[in-house]
Amino acid sequence: QVQLVESGGGLVQAGGSLRLSCAASGIMFRMYVMGWYRQVPGKERELVADLTDDSRPNYADSVKGRFTITRDNPKRMMYLQMNSLLPEDTAVYYCHAVNFFNAGRNFWGQGIQVTVSS
């Protein structure tokens, strides 16, 4: 059974930092592109950042220079370090995994709330 479990969300003031974690189980972790998405009510889910096993990270323009995505393959963990947070970063953040060779094998976490107060 595949599970992606997010942690580390919460409430923070603008300018502050949070670190999200995603623990993966039930997949061959190194065979997956791991990513973070976010969604606010009434809007589509959007990519925040993703990272393959051996490529450079990919970031949404809105978070470049502020967020850093990393992964620890032996621990099957992915992280999102979020600095200089803005109120517009407020959203539910989702962990996502998609298989390199079969995009049909993709999975989502349950989501975690991040709220940035002004």
C-alpha positions in Angstrom: 0.0 0.0 0.0 1.4 3.3 -1.1 1.4 6.1 1.5 2.7 9.7 1.3 2.5 11.5 4.6 3.1 15.2 5.0 4.2 16.9 8.2 5.5 20.3 9.3 2.8 22.6 8.3 1.2 25.3 10.5 0.8 29.0 11.1 3.7 31.4 10.6 4.1 35.1 10.3 5.1 36.7 7.0 8.9 36.5 6.6 9.1 33.4 8.6 10.1 29.8 7.7 8.6 26.4 7.7 10.0 23.0 6.6 7.6 20.4 5.2 8.4 16.8 5.2 7.0 13.9 3.1 7.5 10.3 4.2 6.9 7.8 1.4 6.2 4.1 1.7 5.1 1.3 -0.6 7.0 2.7 -3.7 10.5 2.2 -5.1 11.4 5.8 -4.0 14.3 6.3 -6.4 12.1 5.5 -9.4 9.8 8.4 -8.7 9.8 12.1 -9.4 8.9 13.7 -6.1 7.1 17.0 -5.9 5.2 19.5 -3.9 2.0 21.0 -5.0 -0.3 23.5 -3.4 -4.0 24.5 -3.7 -6.2 27.3 -2.4 -10.0 27.2 -2.5 -11.4 28.0 -5.9 -8.1 27.5 -7.7 -6.4 24.6 -9.4 -3.7 22.7 -7.7 -0.3 24.1 -8.8 3.2 22.8 -8.9 5.5 24.3 -6.3 8.7 22.3 -6.9 9.8 18.8 -8.0 12.9 16.8 -8.1 14.0 13.6 -9.8 16.7 11.4 -8.4 19.6 12.9 -10.4 18.4 16.1 -11.9 18.3 19.7 -10.9 15.2 20.9 -9.0 12.3 22.6 -10.8 10.6 25.5 -9.1 7.5 27.6 -9.8 8.6 31.2 -10.5 6.7 32.4 -7.4 8.9 30.5 -5.0 12.3 30.6 -6.7 15.0 31.9 -4.3 12.7 31.3 -1.3 11.9 27.6 -1.3 14.3 24.6 -1.5 13.3 21.0 -2.4 15.5 18.1 -1.3 15.1 14.4 -1.0 16.8 11.7 1.0 16.5 8.4 -0.9 17.7 6.0 1.8 15.2 7.5 4.2 12.5 7.8 1.5 11.9 11.4 2.6 11.3 14.6 0.7 11.5 18.1 2.2 10.5 21.6 1.3 12.3 24.3 3.1 10.2 27.5 2.8 11.8 30.8 3.7 10.7 34.4 3.5 7.1 33.2 3.5 4.4 35.5 2.1 0.7 35.5 2.8 0.1 34.4 -0.8 1.9 31.1 0.1 -1.0 30.2 2.2 -2.4 26.9 0.9 -2.8 23.2 1.4 0.4 21.6 0.4 0.5 18.2 -1.2 3.3 15.6 -1.6 3.2 13.9 -5.0 5.1 11.0 -6.5 5.0 10.0 -10.2 6.9 7.0 -11.7 9.6 7.9 -14.2 8.5 5.3 -16.7 4.7 5.1 -16.1 3.0 8.4 -15.4 -0.1 6.5 -14.6 1.5 5.4 -11.4 1.2 8.6 -9.4 0.2 9.2 -5.9 -0.8 12.0 -3.6 -0.5 12.7 0.1 -3.5 13.9 2.1 -2.3 17.5 2.2 -1.2 19.8 5.0 -2.2 23.3 5.7 0.3 26.2 5.6 -1.0 29.6 6.8 1.1 32.7 6.5 -0.3 35.7 8.4 0.5 39.3 7.4 
